Amino acid sequence: MKIEPFKLERYYTLHEHTAKYSLCNSDCEAMTIADLLSLENGAKKAFENTWLGYTHTQGSPELRRDITTIYSKITAEDVIVCAGAQEPIFLFSHAVLNPDDEVIVQTPCYQSLQSVPESIGCKVLSWHVRYQKNVPCFDIEALKKMITNKTKVIYLNAPHNPTGFLFTKEEQQAIIELARINNIIIFCDEVYRELEHKPSFAIPAFADAYENGVSIGVMSKAYGLPGLRIGWLATQNQTILEKVAILKEYTTICNAGPSEFLAGVALRNRHAILDKNLKIIQDNLPLYDTFFTKYADLFSWYKPNAGPIAFVKMHFDTNDMDFAEQVLKEKSVLILPSGVYDFKGYFRIGFGRQKTPEALEQFESFVLENLMGK
Ligand SMILES: Cc1ncc(COP(=O)(O)O)c(C=O)c1O
């Protein structure tokens, strides 16, 4: 198996732990183990007594029950717990796809959604974003035209990294109908779900809404706990679930017991954690509003309905990779250039972190020193 280097993850590996300020993270503010355990009576003692033996391949029954609380139809039997969200993307693709299958991927995308099927030898068709007056949209008629009798999977990401786009319930239903009549699996990466900026923006998980829908979720983003490396795949389709479980015995076998325990504490207390993280987002968004109004000649952004990230268009002539490098070199501020998504002229920003105001201040000083009069 030959696979492309993961441009976004390479970029983070190189810079995430050395840049002084980050303006582009996709995870919300994290917390310590002590703070997490303090959310539940008796959790500290129970954590200290966690047994460090092998755990269940499918994930502990208790954690799978806790995971079902974010779904409506999905039961504990419909869930397999994995290492983050990256592992279920890899496992699902290898479990389900054969070299001559066709897949359709919402694009630009988190690269594994495209590179893993490509590495298997599938034909990968891109369902491209269209910007209309700076608002991203995905045309369902265009999707319909891409479907052939070889299409096996439609890969979606909702809310979407990097544009911040989220389908409406009507759009979701139209995509499901298309998939159903053509017997296509929908794999939806839902790592930013539960971070809708207003409850009315929320849509059902694809695993609940479609019998051949597969949803992946994770502790990393909305709950701000990426260090746990706990994610999962949920589907009503038991054939898919079993194939994924069989393959997992070649990757991680089972999950870290202490992480499974802590993920359970977080999920049982998720409303408190989500309120904290949504408050950070709601405090940071107006700062960006002010910034992009002030520098409207240089940048424009689509303010999303969900999630902790947005995509910013640059109105001046520059290569986004060079621009990000210059910002990093001069101000030690990390922004994510759209080149890591094979997309030109944008960069990604984040707003789920407490230190966003400081990072934005530094970015503004870069703008004032380098871009005025452009
Ligand atoms: C859309 C999307 N899917 C999957 C992942 C991987 O998540 P994790 O790091 O928890 O494995 C990310 C991380 O940035 C992501 O943005």
The ligand as an SDF file (V2000), in Angstrom:
LIG
                    3D

 16 16  0  0  0  0  0  0  0  0999 V2000
  -12.5700   16.1000    9.9000 C   0  0  0  0  0  0  0  0  0  0  0  0
  -11.6030   15.3800   10.7860 C   0  0  0  0  0  0  0  0  0  0  0  0
  -11.6770   14.0430   10.8670 N   0  0  0  0  0  0  0  0  0  0  0  0
  -10.8340   13.3420   11.6340 C   0  0  0  0  0  0  0  0  0  0  0  0
   -9.8520   13.9620   12.3760 C   0  0  0  0  0  0  0  0  0  0  0  0
   -8.9180   13.1370   13.2200 C   0  0  0  0  0  0  0  0  0  0  0  0
   -9.2800   13.2380   14.5610 O   0  0  0  0  0  0  0  0  0  0  0  0
   -8.3540   12.5980   15.6950 P   0  0  0  0  0  0  0  0  0  0  0  0
   -7.1350   13.4540   15.7780 O   0  0  0  0  0  0  0  0  0  0  0  0
   -9.1130   12.6870   16.9340 O   0  0  0  0  0  0  0  0  0  0  0  0
   -8.0410   11.2000   15.2950 O   0  0  0  0  0  0  0  0  0  0  0  0
   -9.7280   15.3540   12.3100 C   0  0  0  0  0  0  0  0  0  0  0  0
   -8.6610   16.0420   13.0560 C   0  0  0  0  0  0  0  0  0  0  0  0
   -8.3280   17.1820   12.8000 O   0  0  0  0  0  0  0  0  0  0  0  0
  -10.6330   16.0790   11.4960 C   0  0  0  0  0  0  0  0  0  0  0  0
  -10.5920   17.4140   11.3910 O   0  0  0  0  0  0  0  0  0  0  0  0
  1  2  1  0
  2  3  1  0
  2 15  2  0
  3  4  2  0
  4  5  1  0
  5  6  1  0
  5 12  2  0
  6  7  1  0
  7  8  1  0
  8  9  2  0
  8 10  1  0
  8 11  1  0
 12 13  1  0
 12 15  1  0
 13 14  2  0
 15 16  1  0
M  END
$$$$
